[in-house]
Amino acid sequence: MDRIEATNHIRTQMSEQPVLIALTANAREEDGEICMNAGMDDYISKPVELDKLVSKLEKGYDKISNFESEQVNS
């Protein structure tokens, strides 16, 4: 199962949805577009820069926090 198949499986088969951040070996823009079109929340390419990784993790955390807040308030 490749990353696209795995993402499709997670998005269609799991009731609880995790934040998915792809780690790609390629820095081409189209690789990021492929990940996003597959349903991933974000992507980062190698070599990983720590500040970019932290930023993407914080963005994912914020997404989860906002979702949980909406669930409590509804």
C-alpha positions as CSV (number, residue, x, y, z in Angstrom):
1,M,0.0,0.0,0.0
2,D,1.5,3.3,-1.0
3,R,0.8,6.7,0.6
4,I,-2.1,7.5,-1.7
5,E,-3.8,4.2,-1.0
6,A,-3.2,4.5,2.7
7,T,-4.7,8.0,2.7
8,N,-7.7,6.8,0.8
9,H,-8.2,3.9,3.2
10,I,-7.9,6.2,6.2
11,R,-10.3,8.8,4.8
12,T,-12.9,6.3,3.7
13,Q,-12.7,3.6,6.4
14,M,-11.9,5.3,9.7
15,S,-14.6,7.0,11.8
16,E,-12.0,9.2,13.6
17,Q,-9.9,11.2,11.2
18,P,-6.3,11.9,12.1
19,V,-4.3,14.8,10.7
20,L,-2.1,13.4,7.9
21,I,1.2,15.0,7.0
22,A,3.1,13.4,4.2
23,L,6.9,13.2,4.3
24,T,8.2,13.1,0.7
25,A,11.6,12.5,-0.6
26,N,10.9,14.8,-3.5
27,A,10.8,18.6,-3.4
28,R,8.8,19.0,-6.5
29,E,5.6,21.1,-6.2
30,E,3.5,18.4,-8.0
31,D,4.4,15.9,-5.3
32,G,2.8,18.1,-2.7
33,E,-0.3,18.6,-4.9
34,I,-0.6,14.8,-5.2
35,C,-0.6,14.5,-1.5
36,M,-3.1,17.3,-0.9
37,N,-5.4,15.9,-3.7
38,A,-5.3,12.5,-2.1
39,G,-6.7,13.9,1.1
40,M,-3.7,14.6,3.2
41,D,-3.7,17.7,5.4
42,D,-0.2,18.8,4.6
43,Y,3.2,17.7,3.4
44,I,6.8,18.3,4.0
45,S,9.8,17.3,1.8
46,K,13.2,16.0,2.8
47,P,15.5,17.3,4.0
48,V,13.3,18.3,6.8
49,E,13.9,21.7,8.3
50,L,13.0,21.7,12.0
51,D,11.1,25.1,11.9
52,K,8.9,23.9,9.0
53,L,8.2,20.6,10.7
54,V,7.2,22.3,13.9
55,S,5.0,24.8,12.0
56,K,3.2,21.9,10.2
57,L,2.7,20.0,13.5
58,E,1.3,23.1,15.2
59,K,-1.1,23.7,12.3
60,G,-2.3,20.1,12.6
61,Y,-2.7,20.5,16.4
62,D,-4.7,23.7,15.8
63,K,-7.0,21.8,13.4
64,I,-7.6,19.1,16.0
65,S,-8.2,21.6,18.8
66,N,-10.6,23.6,16.7
67,F,-12.6,20.5,15.8
68,E,-12.8,19.4,19.4
69,S,-14.0,22.8,20.5
70,E,-16.7,22.7,17.8
71,Q,-17.8,19.3,19.0
72,V,-18.1,20.5,22.6
73,N,-20.0,23.7,21.6
74,S,-22.6,21.9,19.5
